[in-house]
Structure formats: structure tokens, C-alpha cells
Amino acid sequence: MIQFKQMICPISTERVDENRVRATAFGVIVTMGAFFVTGNVLFPAFLSIDFFIRAFTKIKYSPLSWLGHIFVIAIGTKPVLIDKAPKIFAARIGFLLTAVTTISALAGLSLLAAVVGITLVGFAFLECGLNFCAGCWVYTYVIYPLVRNNHR
């Protein structure tokens, strides 16, 4: 039997609506889908800016999270408040993935751009469709061991 260690995620006192997060993840899927269909590098470039806003600024809404917010209001769901810190960490991963996708596409490395973009879509699908935060797995199995080992 495979045993997984307990998930370790960053924590904060700030909260965010889980429904908006999931709607925003759907926007990421649609935007990357547009990139895959058209090959237009503006789509992952836009996502890089959107993820940057969510990951590194105090601006309340990025363009996609604002659209997610409007969508959630329109369908009338009640807010489900969750910890914001894991979502900020996930946005930083999203920024990295979209930046690599954008740069790869601009450099003519279409296979790399596709692989990294598909990885992003996979993470966004897990969030949107399955309510599963892949960022917590990355943090638990990659980041935390590196940070812990550097402080010994």
C-alpha cells in the first residue's frame, strides 16, 4: 500500500472564495486552449501578466479573477472561504509556467511551449474540475524538502 505523507501548504489569515478560484482556473484553461488552437503567443503572455498580478501584487483582482468573481456573482453561489496562501503559491507556479510557455513560443521551441502549457492546463483542470490543489503537492514534495534541508 502506498502511503503519502501529510500535505503541507503555506498558510495565512487571508481568505478567498473557492468558487472564484475555480472559475478563474477555468479561465486559464480557456485561455491556454486559445493558445493551442491559434498559436498566438499573446494568450500565454496575457496569462503571465494575470498570474503575476495574483502572485506578486496586492491588487484585489487580476483580469481573470475579476471575470471569475463576476461569474460567481451571476450564478449566485454562496462564498466558500479558503486560505489564500496556497492560491498565491499556485499563482507563482502559474506565473513560472506561463512565462516559460511564452518565452519558449517566442524562441520557436514549440514542443517545450506545448509541454509546459499542457502542464499548466492539467494543474488548472485539477483546481477547476476536481477541486484539487496541485500546488500543495508541489509545495509538500518539492519546495518544503528543499527549504527544510537548507535550514539544517
Buried (B, 14 or more C-beta within 10 A) or exposed (E): EEEEEEEBBBEEEEEBBBBBBBBBBBBBBBBBEBBBEEEEBEBBBBBBBBBBBBBEEEEEBBBBBBBBBEBBEEEEBEEBEBBBBBBBBBBBBBBBBBBBBBBBBEEEBEEBBBEBBBBBBEBBBBBBEEEEBBBBBBBBEEBBEEEEEEEE
